[in-house]
Amino acid sequence: MEQEKTAGVGEGAGRRRFLAVAATGAAAAGLGALAGCANVGAKGSGQGSEQGTEGTTGGRSAAAARGFDVKAENARPGNADWHVTKAGPARAIEGFADKVSVLPGESFSLHVSTTAPRFTVSAYRMGWYGGARARLVWRSQALTGVRQPEHTVDSGTRMVRTHWARTATVDTKDWPEGCYLLRLDAQGGEGQRFVPLTVRSAATAGRTVVVNAVATWQAYNRWGGYGSYDGPNGGYATRSLAVTFDRPYEYDDGAGLFLVYEAPLIALAERLGIPLAYATTTDVARDKRLLEGAAAVLSLGHDEYWSPEQRAHFTAARDAGTNIAVLGANCCFRRIRLEASDLGPDRTVVCYKSSYEQDPGFRRGHPATVDFRSPPAADPESSLLGVIYDGYPVDAPYVVTNPGHWLFEGTGVKAGDGFAHLVGVEYDKVNTGFPTPRPIEILAHSPVVCEGRPSHQDTAYYTVASGAAVFATGTMRWVEALDATGDGRSGANHGLDARAGALTTRVTENLLRVFAAGPAGRTHPAQDNVKAVYGRP
């Protein structure tokens, strides 16, 4: 649509750059040059197939009854030396797995390229572990290193392709469910890189589901020079129209967007001992039964790219009584299609955006891979989230307007209290010009100015007839803020300080505990206050 085309330049360099800044923990001062307060203000107007036996075995009900003991797992000794400390040259070592997730006990293949003669693989399960944040679950013997062939770029979609041979097959026997970083260590300290992997849960009944936003990680991945926003020249017109999981991640030493936007929340939830289940956005899209009976499902810091199947399954879960927490902003914004790659199903993320009419899949009758709010078949994300994406870039204080809400219990906040830098770099708001579930309650209403345009960020909470509650932070920095300490003067975490860290931590603790107990709307119904906040219904 024209709005997106107008924002095209910012779609490339701007949006890619703000995530690179976030992934490296750079200061907010670097955000001034970002382009494009995009996709704002304009009024917008499937069922997936069941997963095969891989994810829907007879163990579904048994696993739900047995569950996974998060407290016992985190009582084990952690390994604080999991970090990449010697990244080495750009191509010293890097790799990817042929699956984004596996069930416990399943195997997967690693495809690794390195200039070193030998390397090892260490599998770290990410969690709390007394503050260590990871536990070493498995380490390989020394493996033979090989320099894999150069990538190619598809002439039609500009998708980066690798043709790397399998380096090793890894068995996950005795690996607990959870989110993993595999660390590749080149012999002699020549380099280190991560490969992310989820050991997913076969069932989620009675548990809070952590969903890794792998499609969004991949969309922002520019390994090989191309991502979903731009190509080597930084231009929107040279972006990839499809991207594949068959390549390493460029950001955060191969960890993608996991460390900034997801790991702090996982650490907090595991510290609390909340009964958890683990999945990726791909898993939720593939298996329409995966969220059955879940107490809650969590969308983390940046979860922008959704398939229609994923959205349908989230919506069905809400309507069956599962709570939803959106702990970021710009969620459920891009409509994608998952296709196979050479290595397996659902390993290609297709998103043509404003060029959707060129998409062969669209011509065959698939939904257009444009923003959900855009025609054809516009379906604004607000009907599920309560809030709607309003733009970027911003860097503004978070302003509390409803301090008596149960989510603020124990924080000591008062109306008008502000928390510097907590609103950014993208934000959402309640906008009843789009489909908005009611009753909806606004907890924070923060003034922002987005490239000269005054607006507001909103944190919102709504409830539905099933008893489910939906909470949305309305700011992308929420999960990142969980780790904020000090006075913010160092510039780390975008200048977020310990006050912001304490606020987001306590609110998230309140949220997780209540959402884990079942349909929160039955005990904590929303009290609609849109008119009081905005002066209109």
C-alpha positions in Angstrom: 0.0 0.0 0.0 1.1 3.6 -0.6 1.8 4.1 3.1 4.3 1.3 3.1 5.9 2.5 -0.2 6.3 5.9 1.3 8.1 4.4 4.2 10.2 2.2 2.0 13.6 3.8 2.6 13.1 3.5 6.3 11.9 0.0 5.9 15.5 -0.9 4.9 18.3 0.9 6.6 16.2 2.3 9.5 14.4 -0.8 10.8 17.4 -3.0 10.2 19.7 -0.6 12.0 17.5 -0.2 15.1 17.6 -4.0 15.6 21.3 -4.1 15.1 21.6 -1.4 17.7 19.4 -3.4 20.1 21.3 -6.6 19.5 24.6 -5.1 20.4 23.2 -3.2 23.5 24.2 0.2 22.1 23.0 3.4 23.6 19.8 5.1 22.7 21.8 8.1 21.4 22.4 6.2 18.2 18.7 6.1 17.3 18.4 9.6 16.1 19.3 8.8 12.5 16.7 6.1 12.1 14.2 6.7 9.3 10.5 6.3 9.1 7.6 6.8 11.6 6.0 4.1 9.4 2.5 2.6 9.1 0.7 5.0 11.3 -2.7 6.6 11.5 -4.4 5.1 8.5 -7.6 3.2 9.2 -7.4 -0.4 7.9 -10.4 -2.1 7.1 -7.2 -20.6 8.2 -6.9 -23.1 9.8 -3.5 -24.8 9.6 -3.0 -28.5 9.1 -2.2 -30.7 12.1 1.4 -31.5 12.8 2.4 -35.0 12.0 3.4 -37.7 14.5 6.6 -35.8 15.3 4.6 -33.4 17.5 1.3 -35.1 18.2 2.3 -38.5 19.5 0.4 -40.3 22.2 2.7 -38.5 24.6 0.6 -35.3 24.4 -1.7 -36.2 27.3 1.0 -37.9 29.3 3.4 -35.0 28.9 0.6 -32.6 30.0 -0.1 -34.6 33.1 3.6 -35.0 33.9 4.6 -31.5 33.0 8.2 -30.2 33.2 9.7 -29.3 36.6 11.1 -25.9 36.0 12.1 -25.5 39.7 14.0 -28.7 39.7 15.8 -27.9 36.5 16.9 -24.5 37.7 18.1 -26.0 41.0 20.9 -27.6 39.1 24.3 -25.8 38.9 24.5 -23.3 36.1 27.4 -22.4 33.9 28.2 -18.7 33.7 30.8 -19.2 31.0 28.3 -19.7 28.3 28.9 -16.3 26.6 30.8 -15.8 23.4 34.0 -14.0 24.5 36.2 -14.7 21.5 34.1 -14.1 18.4 37.1 -14.0 16.1 37.0 -12.9 12.5 33.7 -12.7 10.6 33.8 -16.1 9.1 36.0 -17.9 11.6 33.1 -20.2 12.5 29.4 -20.1 12.0 26.5 -22.5 11.5 22.9 -23.4 11.6 20.6 -26.3 12.6 18.4 -28.0 10.1 15.4 -27.7 12.5 14.3 -24.7 14.5 12.9 -27.0 17.1 12.9 -30.7 18.1 11.1 -32.8 20.7 13.3 -34.1 23.6 15.2 -37.1 22.3 14.9 -36.2 18.6 18.1 -35.5 16.6 19.0 -32.6 14.3 21.8 -31.8 11.9 24.3 -29.1 12.2 25.8 -27.3 9.2 29.0 -25.6 10.2 31.6 -23.7 8.3 34.9 -22.8 9.8 38.5 -21.9 8.9 39.7 -24.0 11.9 40.8 -27.6 11.5 38.6 -28.7 14.4 35.8 -27.4 16.6 33.5 -28.4 19.4 29.8 -27.8 20.1 28.4 -27.0 23.6 24.7 -27.0 24.2 23.5 -24.6 26.8 20.0 -24.6 28.1 19.0 -21.0 28.8 17.2 -20.2 32.0 17.9 -18.8 35.5 20.2 -21.2 37.3 20.9 -18.9 40.3 21.8 -16.0 37.9 24.2 -17.9 35.7 21.4 -17.9 33.0 22.5 -21.2 31.4 23.4 -24.8 32.1 25.7 -26.9 30.0 23.7 -29.9 28.9 26.0 -31.5 26.4 29.4 -31.1 24.7 30.7 -32.8 21.6 34.0 -34.4 21.0 36.3 -32.4 18.7 34.8 -32.4 15.2 36.5 -31.9 11.8 36.2 -28.4 10.5 35.6 -27.5 6.9 35.1 -24.3 5.0 31.7 -24.6 3.3 30.9 -23.1 -0.1 30.0 -19.5 -0.6 26.3 -18.7 -0.6 24.2 -17.9 -3.6 21.4 -15.3 -4.1 18.2 -16.3 -5.8 17.6 -14.1 -8.8 13.8 -13.9 -8.3 13.4 -13.4 -4.6 17.0 -12.3 -3.7 16.9 -15.0 -1.0 20.3 -16.0 0.3 20.9 -19.8 -0.1 23.6 -21.9 1.4 24.5 -25.3 0.0 26.3 -26.6 3.1 26.9 -30.2 3.8 25.8 -31.7 7.1 28.7 -31.5 9.6 27.3 -33.5 12.5 24.1 -35.1 13.7 23.2 -34.3 17.3 21.0 -36.5 19.5 19.0 -34.6 22.2 18.5 -37.6 24.5 18.2 -36.4 28.1 18.0 -32.7 27.0 15.2 -31.0 28.9 12.6 -28.9 27.2 13.7 -25.3 26.8 15.5 -22.7 24.8 19.0 -23.5 23.8 22.1 -21.8 22.5 24.6 -24.1 20.9 28.1 -22.6 21.1 30.5 -23.4 18.3 34.2 -23.1 19.5 36.9 -23.2 16.8 40.1 -25.0 17.8 42.7 -22.7 19.3 40.3 -19.8 20.1 40.0 -18.7 16.5 36.3 -17.9 16.9 33.0 -18.7 18.6 29.4 -18.4 17.4 25.9 -19.4 18.6 23.3 -21.5 17.0 19.8 -21.2 18.6 17.5 -24.2 19.0 14.3 -24.9 20.9 13.6 -28.2 22.5 9.9 -27.9 22.3 7.1 -29.3 24.5 4.8 -32.0 23.1 1.9 -30.6 25.1 1.1 -27.3 26.8 -2.0 -28.0 28.9 -1.9 -26.2 32.2 1.3 -24.5 31.4 2.5 -21.0 30.2 3.9 -21.3 26.7 7.1 -19.4 25.8 7.0 -18.8 22.1 10.4 -18.0 20.4 9.7 -15.5 17.6 11.9 -17.3 15.0 10.2 -15.9 11.9 11.0 -12.4 13.1 14.6 -13.3 13.9 15.0 -14.5 10.4 13.3 -11.5 8.7 15.9 -9.2 10.4 18.8 -11.6 9.6 21.1 -10.1 7.0 23.6 -12.9 6.8 24.8 -13.0 3.2 23.9 -9.3 2.7 20.2 -9.6 2.4 17.2 -9.5 4.8 13.5 -8.7 4.6 14.2 -5.0 4.7 17.1 -4.3 2.4 20.0 -5.7 0.4 23.7 -4.8 0.3 23.0 -1.3 -0.9 20.6 -0.5 2.0 17.6 0.0 -0.3 14.1 -1.4 0.3 13.8 -2.3 -3.4 16.7 -4.8 -3.0 15.2 -6.6 0.0 14.7 -10.3 0.1 11.1 -11.4 -0.7 11.8 -14.7 1.0 14.3 -15.6 3.6 15.4 -19.0 4.8 16.5 -20.7 8.1 19.2 -22.5 6.1 21.8 -19.9 7.0 23.5 -18.6 10.2 22.2 -15.5 12.1 24.2 -12.4 11.7 23.2 -10.6 14.9 24.6 -11.2 18.4 27.2 -13.7 17.4 24.7 -16.0 15.8 22.0 -15.8 18.5 19.6 -13.7 16.3 17.3 -11.6 18.4 17.0 -14.1 21.3 19.4 -12.5 23.8 17.9 -9.0 23.8 14.2 -9.7 23.3 13.6 -13.1 24.9 16.3 -14.4 27.3 15.6 -11.9 30.1 11.9 -13.0 30.2 12.8 -16.7 30.2 15.2 -16.1 33.1 12.5 -14.4 35.1 9.8 -16.9 34.4 12.1 -19.8 35.3 13.3 -18.1 38.5 9.7 -17.8 39.6 9.2 -21.5 38.9 6.2 -20.9 36.6 5.1 -24.2 34.9 6.4 -23.5 31.4 6.2 -25.1 28.0 8.3 -24.1 25.0 7.6 -23.7 21.3 8.4 -21.5 18.3 6.1 -19.5 16.1 6.6 -22.2 13.4 5.4 -24.9 15.8 2.3 -22.9 16.7 1.5 -22.3 13.1 2.0 -26.0 12.2 0.0 -27.6 15.0 -3.5 -26.3 15.6 -3.7 -28.4 18.8 -0.5 -27.3 20.4 -2.0 -24.5 22.6 -4.9 -26.7 23.7 -5.5 -26.2 27.5 -2.5 -23.9 27.9 -2.9 -21.5 30.9 -1.2 -18.7 29.0 0.9 -18.0 25.9 3.7 -15.4 25.8 4.7 -13.4 22.7 8.1 -11.9 23.6 9.9 -8.6 22.9 9.7 -8.5 19.1 7.3 -10.9 17.4 6.4 -9.1 14.1 6.1 -11.8 11.5 3.1 -14.1 11.8 1.4 -16.6 9.5 -2.4 -16.6 9.3 -2.3 -20.1 10.9 -0.3 -18.8 13.9 -2.8 -16.0 14.3 -5.8 -18.3 14.0 -4.3 -20.7 16.6 -3.6 -17.8 19.1 -7.1 -16.5 18.6 -8.7 -20.0 19.1 -6.6 -20.4 22.3 -7.9 -17.0 23.6 -11.4 -18.0 22.8 -11.0 -21.2 24.7 -9.7 -19.5 27.9 -6.0 -19.2 27.4 -4.5 -15.9 28.5 -2.2 -14.1 26.1 0.7 -11.7 27.0 2.4 -9.6 24.4 5.6 -8.4 26.1 6.8 -6.2 23.3 5.4 -4.0 20.4 4.8 -4.3 16.7 3.5 -7.8 17.2 1.5 -9.7 14.6 2.2 -7.0 12.0 3.4 -8.8 8.9 1.5 -11.6 7.3 3.8 -14.3 6.1 3.7 -17.7 4.4 5.9 -20.6 5.5 7.3 -22.8 2.8 9.8 -25.6 2.6 13.5 -25.3 1.9 15.9 -27.9 0.6 16.3 -29.1 4.2 12.7 -29.5 5.3 9.2 -28.0 5.8 8.5 -24.5 7.1 12.1 -23.2 6.6 11.3 -20.4 4.3 9.6 -17.2 5.4 7.8 -15.5 2.5 6.9 -11.8 2.8 6.5 -9.8 -0.4 5.0 -6.7 1.5 4.1 -4.0 -1.1 5.1 -6.3 -3.9 2.6 -9.0 -3.0 1.0 -9.0 -6.5 4.3 -10.5 -7.8 4.1 -13.4 -5.4 3.5 -16.7 -7.2 1.8 -18.0 -4.0 -0.6 -15.1 -4.0 -1.4 -15.8 -7.7 -2.2 -19.4 -6.7 -4.7 -18.2 -4.1 -2.7 -17.9 -0.9 -3.3 -14.8 1.3 -1.3 -11.7 0.3 1.9 -11.4 2.4 1.4 -7.8 3.3 0.8 -6.1 6.7 -2.3 -7.7 8.4 -4.0 -4.3 8.4 -3.5 -3.7 4.6 -5.7 -4.8 1.8 -6.5 -7.2 0.3 -8.3 -8.9 3.1 -7.3 -6.4 5.7 -7.4 -7.9 9.3 -5.8 -5.4 11.7 -3.8 -7.0 14.5 -5.7 -5.0 17.1 -8.6 -7.5 17.0 -6.3 -9.9 18.8 -3.9 -7.7 20.7 -6.1 -4.9 21.8 -3.4 -2.4 20.8 -2.1 -1.5 17.3 1.3 -0.6 16.1 1.7 3.2 15.8 5.2 3.8 14.6 8.9 4.3 15.2 11.4 5.5 16.1 10.7 6.9 19.6 12.6 7.2 22.8 10.3 8.4 25.6 9.4 8.0 29.3 6.8 5.4 30.2 4.0 7.2 32.1 1.7 5.3 34.5 -1.9 6.4 34.4 -3.8 3.6 36.2 -1.6 2.9 39.3 -4.4 1.0 41.2 -4.5 -1.8 38.6 -3.6 -5.2 40.0 -0.6 -5.5 37.6 1.0 -2.5 39.4 0.6 -4.1 42.9 3.8 -3.9 44.9 5.4 -1.3 42.6 4.5 1.7 44.6 3.8 3.8 41.5 1.6 6.8 41.4 -0.3 8.4 38.6 2.0 10.4 36.4 5.2 8.5 37.4 7.6 8.3 34.5 10.3 5.8 33.6 12.9 7.2 31.2 13.6 5.5 27.9 11.1 2.6 28.5 9.0 3.5 25.5 11.0 2.7 22.4 12.0 2.1 19.7 8.6 0.9 18.4 5.3 1.4 20.2 1.7 0.5 20.2 -1.5 2.2 21.3 -5.2 1.7 21.7 -6.9 3.1 18.6 -10.6 2.4 18.4 -10.5 3.4 14.7 -9.4 -0.2 14.3 -11.2 -3.3 15.6 -10.7 -3.2 19.4 -12.0 -5.8 21.9 -13.9 -4.3 24.8 -13.8 -3.9 27.7 -10.2 -2.8 27.5 -8.3 -1.0 30.2 -5.3 1.3 29.6 -2.7 1.1 32.3 0.0 3.5 30.9 -0.6 6.3 28.5 2.8 7.8 27.5 3.1 10.9 25.3 5.5 10.4 22.3 6.6 12.4 19.3 7.3 10.3 16.3 9.2 12.3 13.6 7.2 15.4 14.6 3.9 13.7 15.0 2.5 13.8 18.6 0.9 10.5 19.7 0.7 8.2 22.7 1.9 4.7 23.7 -0.5 2.5 25.6 -0.1 -0.5 27.9 -3.5 -2.3 27.8 -5.4 -5.2 29.3 -8.7 -6.7 28.0 -10.8 -9.7 28.8 -13.2 -11.8 26.8 -16.2 -14.1 27.4 -14.1 -17.2 27.7 -12.5 -15.7 30.7 -9.1 -15.2 29.0 -7.2 -12.0 29.4 -4.9 -10.3 27.0 -2.1 -8.0 28.1 0.1 -5.9 25.8 3.0 -3.8 27.0 2.9 -1.4 24.0 6.7 -1.0 24.0 9.4 -3.0 22.5 11.8 -2.4 25.4 9.8 -4.2 28.0 11.8 -7.5 28.0 15.1 -5.7 27.6 14.3 -3.6 30.7 14.0 -6.6 32.9 17.8 -6.6 33.0 18.3 -2.9 33.5 20.4 -1.9 36.5 22.2 1.2 37.7 21.4 4.8 36.8 21.4 4.4 33.0 24.3 6.7 32.5 26.4 4.1 30.8 24.0 4.0 27.9 23.6 0.2 28.2 20.1 -1.1 27.5 19.2 2.2 25.8 19.8 4.1 29.0 17.2 2.2 31.0 17.8 2.3 34.7 17.2 0.3 37.8 13.8 2.0 38.3 12.6 0.7 34.9 14.1 -2.7 35.7 12.2 -2.9 39.0 8.9 -1.8 37.5 8.9 -4.1 34.6 10.1 -7.0 36.8 7.4 -6.6 39.3 4.6 -6.1 36.8 5.8 -9.1 34.8 5.9 -11.2 38.0 2.3 -10.2 38.8 1.3 -11.0 35.3 2.9 -14.4 35.1 1.6 -15.6 38.4 -2.0 -14.6 37.7 -1.9 -15.8 34.1 -0.5 -19.2 35.1 -3.5 -19.7 37.4 -6.0 -19.9 34.6 -8.4 -17.6 32.8 -7.5 -14.3 34.4 -10.6 -12.5 33.3 -12.7 -14.5 35.7 -10.9 -13.1 38.7 -9.5 -9.9 37.2 -12.1 -8.6 34.7 -11.1 -5.5 32.7 -12.7 -2.2 33.5 -13.0 -0.2 30.3 -11.5 3.3 30.6 -10.9 4.3 27.0 -13.2 7.3 27.2 -11.6 8.5 30.5 -8.1 8.3 28.9 -8.9 9.5 25.4 -12.0 11.6 26.0 -14.0 9.5 23.4 -15.5 6.0 23.4 
